[in-house]
Amino acid sequence: EALLPIHRPVRVVTADGRTLRGRRLNEDTYTVQLIDEQETLRSFEKASLRELVVETTAAMPSYADRLTADELADVIAYLVSLKGL
């Protein structure tokens, strides 16, 4: 399933070889900002990165063909019940 650009997962490799993953928040010609896996805002100058990869699909597998209609209804009902938390 395709993702909207704002929700796409990003992987960056810094000049010192660290790999960071997160969700892209903003990107322009020179910079990219993301929220990393620890929910920290990160900003990078593209010229200083070894690698920048923007994925077009979700990392989480689809369960569209794995759940029955009743199971899917149960999951949705559970998620709706969490709204008050």
Protein Blocks (a to p, Z undefined) as FASTA:
>chain_A
ZZdfklpccddddfkopacddddfbdcfkbccdddfkopacdddfklpfbdcddfbdfbd
cfklmpcfklmmmmmmmmmmmmmZZ
